[in-house]
Amino acid sequence: MLKKTGYALGSLLGLAVAAVILTLAVLAGYEWFFRITGRRFTETQVGSAGAWASAIGATILALVSVGLAVQAGRHARAAEERAQAEADKTEQRHEKELTKAETRLDRQIKAEWYREQARSVAALWESVNRAMEPIARLEQAIDEHLALRRAIPPDSPDLQASIYVVGGAYVEWKFRLFDVQTALTTADMLNDDHEIRRQLDVLKAHISRHMRDAKRWKNDATDGDGIGGTLNLVQSINLMMVLQDPMTYEIRRLRASTTSPSG
């Protein structure tokens, strides 16, 4: 606003100066004309004086117009440069704000994705923990059945009843392990972190081996000689459980990475 007011005052001052110069030029022209021709105001002299004055005035007006045009052009270029500079600053500010917004959005997306991964891992270990009791019952049923086989004749009704108990414990265990496999598949689909996927692959191998061994030990106890027992069943459970803490730590590390400042 102050700059525009300054430009207006400068223009008015220029016009005033031009008017003064024009007046002085006209007076000087008349004085010079009278010195040459004398002070006799004949019709010819008056006509000549008018022509001189008109020529001098037109020249001065032309010069003043050119000066004003140059000044206006200078002001226009300055205004254009200021507008361009302001536009550049605005664009830079918008780019910075857009970059910050994209960074925030990316962090929020990652945070939500890691939360979903954490939920899948938590659900996996909940299913594993829920399977512990059926695994313990299956182990107990197999051990009790093996002890009974060594104590009573093979055709005893009590032995047949014990086989049914083992079969029921096996069915309950199998359903729980199916839940574990479903949770493991979900976690495997959602997690793309290299370390977590490695741990999931190890857990998957342990679960598969556990299921194969449990089926073999159940069949061996009910149909075979029952020499194997359930010692390896307990060991396979321990191999699964040792993965819980490292996997939980990795999930916490990933979630913490989205809360640290960046950009």
Secondary structure, 3 states (H helix, E strand, C coil): CHHHHHHHHHHHHHHHHHHHHHHHHHHHHHHHHHHHHCCCCCHHHHHHHHHHHHHHHHHHHHHHHHHHHHHHHHHHHHHHHHHHHHHHHHHHHHHHHHHHHHHHHHHHHHHHHHHHHHHHHHHHHHHHHHHHHHHHHHHHHHHHHHHHHHHCCCCCHHHHHHHHHHHHHHHHHHHHHHHHHHHHHHHHHHCCCHHHHHHHHHHHHHHHHHHHHHHHHHHHHHHCCCCCCCHHHHHHHHHHHCCHHHHHHHHHHHHHHCCCCCC
